[in-house]
Amino acid sequence: MNVQETSVAEALRRWRIIPVIVIEDPKNGPNVAAALMAGGLPIAEITLRTKGALEALKRIKGEQPEMFAGCGTVLNVAQAKEVKAAGAEFVISPGFNRAVVDYCLEQELPVFPGVATASEIEAVLETGLSLMKLWPIETLGGIPFLELLAGPFGGVQFNPSGGFTSATFERYLAAKNVTAVGGSWMAPSDWINGRQFDRITEAVRQTTTRVTALAQRANGGGNFARPFGAREIRLSP
């Protein structure tokens, strides 16, 4: 199985946004997932930046099973094993750790390693992967850097993250070598800690509306059908 041609990859192509979530209190996990789905995004990257991240993931998978929930900030194989056991549907790393990628490939667990240089992109390509996290994109040079990479790496797609806001994410989605963008602007940690779940839902709804409009413009004004939830993709043949 090509781990990057799965329902997760289809979800990235369909929704084009990966909410990057930092959860301190695991009890907030299912509520965050519900807020994201209510706004139209049934996908999230739960980062391993807090002690409660794994428990939050377990609760999300138990109470919101339709959520495409994966883990980010996976730095080593031990963590990759932990997130798989917790139910992660994909793994995202800030850098390229060959051992982590090899483990995920062996387990048929979708993995998106991080890159920042041409040499790292070439190393990831050697593993057979062609969809990578590009981080931290704003520091690396933004859109001009992506345009430069499109020359020598025509077959590579990126999920850039690092520095996006509600005012900047759209122009990245217009880049031909971008599949999806990741960011925390829709669900920052202070909103989560403050249990401002309605605020998260509204921010997600505004974001998905803009993504839909962008797709319609790209399609010459044609209809852009986005399913309400993840079930349609999971049941696709």
N, C-alpha and C positions, 0 to 999 in steps of 0.2 A: 504494500500500500504506500502511495505517496502521501506522507503525513501533511503536506501542504495543499493537498487536493481533497479536503474533507469538508464536513458541514461547518467547521470553524472558519476555514478559508472562504467558504461561500458567504458566511455571515459577515466577514470583513469586507468582502466585495459589495455586499448588499447594503449594509448600514454605513460603512466607511468611517465610522467613529469608534474608538476604543476608550471608554471612560477609564481613567487610571484612578484607582480607589485606595485610599489609606484609611484603614479601620482600626481604631484603638480598642473599642468595646465590641467584642464579637456579637453581642446582642443586637447591635445596629445592622449587622450584615443583611439579614432578610429584608429589613425595611429599606435599606439602600437599594437592594435588588428590585424590590417592588416599585420603588420610586423611579428607577431607571426604566423599567418595563412600562410603567404607566405613561412615561414620556415618549416611548417608542424605541428604546434601545435595550434589547434583551442580551447584552453582552457587557462584560466588565473584566478588567485586569485588577485582581486583588494583589497589591504589592506586599512583599515580605519585609516590610519596614517596621512592623510592630509585632509585639509578642502575641497579639490576638488574631493575627492574619489567618493562620491555618484554621483556627476554630471558627472564625467568621466564614471562611470558605465552606466548611462542613455544614454550617447552619444554612447557608444559602442553598447548597445542593439539596439539603433535606427539606427545606420549606419552600424554595422557589426552583423546582427542578427544571423548569423550562429556560432558566437563565444559562447562557453560554458563559460560564465562570471559569477563568483561568488565573494563573499566578504570574506576577512579574517580580523583578529583582531576584530571580533565581540564579545564584552565584556558583553553585557546586552540585555534584551528583547527589549528595546527601539531601539537600533541599529539594532537588528534583524528585527524589523518591518520596519525600514527605508530602509534596503537593499532589503527586499522583495518588497516594494513599488517601488524601483528603478529598479527592474527587475532581481535581483540576482537569479541565478539558483542553487546556493548552498551556504552554510555558513560554514566557518572554524573559530575556536576559538583557542587561544593559551592555554587555560585551559578548565576545565569542569565546566560549569555553568548549573545546572540542569534546571533552569527556561528557559534559552535559548534553551536547547535541547527540553524541553517539548513544547515550543512554535513552534519550527520548525517541530516537529513531528505532532502537531495538524494541522499545515498548509501544511503538506506533502512537506516540503522544505528540501532537502537533507542537513544533517548537520554532520560535522566531528569535534567533540570536541577534544581539546588537552589534553594529559596525559603525566605524567612524572614519575609516581610511580605505583606499583602494586595495591595499594588501589584505586587510581584513575581509573585504568583499570577496576577493579571490580565494581566500582560505575557506570561507563559508561555501562558496560555489563547489569546492572540492568535495563537500559532504553530500552534494546533490540538492541542496536547498537554494531557492532563488527568490524567496520572500523574506526580507530581513527588517529588523528594527534599525532605524537610523537615528542615533542619539549622541549628543544633544543637538538637534538640528539647528536651532537658532544660533548657538555658539559656533557651529561648524560652517555657517555661511548661508543658511536658509535656501530660498528658491534658486539662487545662482549656483549653489553647490549641487543641488539636485539636477539642474540642467547640465552641469559639467559631467556628472556621473552617467547621464543618459547616453553619452557618446560611446565610451568604451564598454559600458555594461548595459547594452540594449535589452537584454533578456531578463534583467533584474528588476524586481519591484520592491518598494520600501513601505514600511509603516513608520514614518518619522514621528518623533515626539521630543519634548524638551523645550518648554518656553511658549507653547501655544496659549492663546487666549480666545475669547469669543470673537475678538476683532480680527484675528489673524489666520484662523484655521482654514477658511474657505479657499484662500489663494493656493494653499498647498494641495488641496483636493483637485485642483485644476491641472496639476502636473501629471504628465503621462506616465511617469514611473512611480506614482504613489497609489497604493491600494487603499490604505486607511490611515488616519492620524490618531495619535493617542494623546490624551491630556486630562487634566483634573479640573478644568474650569467649570464643568457642569456639576461637580460634586466635591468641592474642596473640603478638606478635613474639618475646618471649623463649622461648616454646615452640617456635616455628619455628626460631629460631637455635640452640636446644638440641637440635633434631631429635627433639622429643618427640611424634612423630606418633601414637603410640598414645593419648596423652593428648588430642590433638585429636579423634581418632575417638570417644573416650568422651564428651567434652564435646558433640560434635555429636549423638551418639546420645541423650544425655539431653535435649538441646534438642528434637530431632525427636519424641521420645516425648511431651514436654509439649505440643508443637504439635498432635500427633494427638489427645491427650486433650482439648485445648481445642476442636478441631473437632467431636469427638464430643459434647461438652456442648452446643455450639451447634446441633448437629443433633438434639438431643433424645435422645442416646444411640444414634443410628443408626450404621451402619458408615461408616467414613471410609477409603476406599481410596487409599493413596498409593503410586504406583509406586516400585519399588526404585531405578531409575536414570532418566537423562534420555532414554533411547532411546524410551520410550513416548510422550513428548511430541513428540519430533522426528518420529516416524512417524505422529502423529495427522493425520487428513485435515483 
